[in-house]
Amino acid sequence: MQNRRTTRWAALLAAAAVATVSAPAGAQPASAPRPAHQPRCDGAGDVRPGTTAVRTVASGDRLRSYRIHVPQGSDGRTPLPVVVAYHGRGSTGAELQEYSGLSALPAIAVFPEGVVGTGGGERQAWQGAPYAAPGVDDVAFTRDLLDDIERRACVDRDRIYATGKSNGAGLVNLLACRLPDRLAAIAPVAAAVYPGANAGCDGATPKPVLIMHGDADATIPYGGDADRGLPAIDRWAGQWAARAACAAEPRTENLAEDVLLTRYRGCGNTPVEMITVRGGGHTWPGALAYSGGGYVTQSVRATTLAWSFFENKRLAPSNGGIR
């Protein structure tokens, strides 16, 4: 059994390494330099601590909206980390805020709104999916969003993190590749990593990544879906492990009867981890309200796991790495 696991790990890592280095030069767009403005740390922030506000920001030819929650007790002078969370297709920032409980974290929690995509039903979606609104650049929107948040609140620029669910989690993957100088770590949940959500990721800067997925997800199958271009989740995790030059076979441990943690090893200071929910559906682990179809574990909470993973990760501004 151990030999089979070792062989599978070696095959996954080799395949991921080939994918990581085989793209033509220039496949990964360069991240824009940090903005010249400074975060607003004068004690007179735009959002009252302990409340959620809706704000808008111009991006491209659109006025985009987002929800922002500043934690209770913020003095407006101490820089705070930021967690940006992207809803799934057909959902909203308010729904993600409700079922995730991310607003309870000691961080500024931000919930952007997508743009209605194709396929009918007035469903909001994100760049990278085949049903995303044509021509909408959500990578640029995220850059504009972060700039806007820094003008409104006292932000620790070295501690900006991203999470999301499904189509939103696919965008989070793309953002980690395209905005390495802005994001310190990511934690995608039930991610829909369509080819467009992985475009430009070959040769991407290594990032701390925590992937969470149910192995009975009927919407975004754990084993992948070749017809839709969706990778197997362990193969996708292996791509991030290859970027981080993880050199050893991963280790697994049971966090609960229905929750398995896989830690990739030999990754230096860029950890790559994967949470598998046994029997888990297309859901947010530990959700406080409806988050999708299928079994929802209450043994762990995705929000707690993500924050524990994020908390001590800091961006090294010079190269987008971690220090």
N, C-alpha and C positions, 0 to 999 in steps of 0.2 A: 504493500500500500504506500509506504513511504517513497519507494522508487518511482511509482506511478505519479505521485504528487510532484516529486522533484522533476520528472520528465515533463509533466504538464507545465510547471512553472517555467522551466527552461524554454519550452516551445513558445509560451505566451510572451516571455520577455524578449526572445529573439524576434518574434513577429512584430512586437511593438517597437523594438529598436530599429528594424528595417523601415517601418512606417515613419518613425521619427526623423530619420536621416535621409530619406529618399526623395524628399520634395525639392523642387528647383530653388535656387537661391532667390531670396526675396519673397518667399511664399508667406511669411509671417509679416503682416503690416507693423511698422514701427509704432510704438506708443508715443503719444504726444508728450512733450515736456510738461513738468508740473506748472500749474498756473502761477502767475506773478503775485496774485493777491494772497493775503494771509487769512486763515480762518478767523471768524469773529469771536474773540475771546475778551470782550470788553464788559462782560456781565450783563449785557442788554440784548440777549439773543432774540431771535424772531419768534420762537415757540416757547410758551410757558412750560416749565418743568412739570412732568406728570400728566401732560395732555398730548393729544394727537391733533395735528393740523393738516389741512390739505393745501398744497402749494402748487404753483405752475412754473414751468421754465420753458423758454423758447429753445427748440432744437430742430435744425433744418428749417423746413417751412411749416412746422407744426408747433402748437402750444401744448406741451405735455404736462400731465399732472402726476402727483405723488402724495402719499401720506407720510408724515414724519412725526415720530414720537420721541420726545426728550425725556429721559428718566427723571423720576421724582428725586429731589435733592441736588440736582445739578445747579452749580453756582454761576454757570455761564463764563467762568474764567479758567476752569480746569479742563484741558482737552480730553474729550471722550472718544472711545472707539465708535465705529459705525458698522452696523450690519444692514446691508441692502438685500431685500428679499423679493424675488420675482414670482408672481402667481403663475399658475398653469393656464393652459388654453381654456377660454370660456369662463375663467374665474376673475376675481378682482383683488386688488390690494387689500381691501377691507376684509374679504373672506380669509385671505392668508393671514392677516393680522389676528383674526379671531381664532382660527383653529391652531395656529402655531404657538401662540403665547410669546412671540419674540419681543413684544413690548415690555415684558417683565424683566428683560435683561438689563444689566448696568451699562447700557450702550444706547446710542441714538439708533433707533430702528426706522428703516425707510422702506416703504412699500410702493414702488412705481406701478403705473398703469400701462398696459400694453395698448396696441392699436388693433381695431377690428380687422381680422384677416379675411382670407377667402374661405369658401366652402359653406357659406350661409350661416344663419343663426346669430349674427351680430356678436360673434365671439372674439374677445381680445386675444391677441397672440403676440409672439416675439420672433425676432429675426432668427434665421437658421432652420426653421421648420418649413416644410413645403406649403403650408397653409398660412404663412406669415404674409402680412400686407406688403405688396410689391413696393420696393424702393424705400422702405422705412429702415433707417440705420439706428438700431438700438445700441450699438457700441458707442456711436457718437452721442446718443441720448444719455447713456450712462456717464460719459465724460462730462457732459453739460450738467447733468444732475448732481454729480459730485462737486463740481464747481459751485453750483447754486447752494448746496447744503453748507459748504464751507463759508459762504457769505452770510449765512443765517445762524450758524451755530459754532460752538467751540469744538472743533474736530481735531482728533489726533490723526494726522495724515498717514502715519506709519501703521495704523491699526484699522484699516478699512477692509471689511470682509463681505463676501457675497454668498447667499444661499438662494434656494428656490425649489419649486416643484415642477416636475414633468417638463413641459415646453419651457417654463421659466428656468428650470435647472439646466436644460440644454443651453440656454443663453449664458448661464453662469459659466459653463465650460468654455464657451467662445470668449467671454470676457477675460477669463484667466489667461487665455492665449493672446488676446489682442491688447489688453491693458495691464501688462505686467508691472508697470510703474505706479499703478493706483491700488491694486488689490494685494493684500498680504496672504490671504488663504481663501479657499472656497469649500462649501459643503453642499453639493447638489443632492436632492432627494427625488427618487423615482424619475431619473433624468431621461428625457427624450433627446438622445444625441444623434439627430439626423445628420447626414453628411454636411449640410450647411452650418450646423452647430459645431463642427469640428474643422471647418475650413480655415486654413492658415495656422493650424495648431502644430504642424510638423516643424520641428526645430524650436518650439516654444520654450520660454524660460520655465525652468522647474518651479512648481508651486506646491505648498502643502495642500493636500486634497483629502477630504473625507467624503466618501461616496456611500450613500444609503439607498438600499433597494430591496423590495420584497421578491422572493424567488417564485411567488405565484402571481405576480403582476400580469394581469390579462391585457392591459393597455400598452405597456412598454415591456415586453417580455425580458426576463432576466437572462435568458439564453440568446437574446438578439432576434432580429427579424430581417432576413436578407432582402425580402421583397420591398421593405421600406428603408433599407440601408442602415438599420439600427444594429450597433455592435453588441455582442455579448458583454454583460457588465464587467466580468472579470478581465476580458480582453481590453476594454476601455481603461479600467484601472491599471492594467499592465502598461498602457501607453504612458500614463503619468509616472509610473514606477521607472520606466525606461528613461524618461526625461530627467528624473532625479538620480539616475545611475544606481538604482537599488541593486545591490550585488548578490543578495542572498535570497533563498527561498522564503516566502512569507510564512508567518506563524499564525495559527488560528487559536481562538479561545472562545468559550461560551460565556457571553454576558448574562444570558438567561436561557431557559429551555428553548425559547423560540428566537434567540438572537445570537448570531455568530459574528465575531470581530476578526477580520483578517488584517494583520499588520505586515506591510512590506518592510524588509530589513536591509541594512547596509545603504540607507538613503541619505546619509549625512544629516544635515539639519533641515531636510525637506521631506517630512514624513508623508507617506501615502497610506491611507487606511480605507477599509471597506466594511460596512455594516450590512449583513445579510439577514433579513427577517424571514425566518422559516414560515412558509405559508402566507407571507405578507402580500397584500394587494397593492393597488395603485394609490397608496395612502402615505400620510405623514405620520411616522411612528409617534405614539403618545398624543395624537391629535386631541384637542379640547372640544372639537366640533367636527362635523362631516368634512372629510378631506379627499374623498374619492372612493371608488368601489373596491370591495374586498376586505380582507381581514386587517384590522388595525391593532398592532401590539400595544399593550400598555406596560410592558416590562421595561421599556426604555422610552425616553422622549428625544425625538430628533433635535429639538431646540436645545436641550441640556447637553447632548452629545456634541452638537455643533459648537456651542459656546465653550465647552471644555477644550475642544480642539483649537478654537480660535484664540482663546484668551491670551496666550503668551507668544503668539506669532506677531512679529513686527517686520515691516518692509524696510529693506535697506535701499534708500532712495537712489543711490548711485547706479544700481544695476537691476532693480526690480527683484533682487533676491531676498532672502530672509536672514535676519541677524538675531 
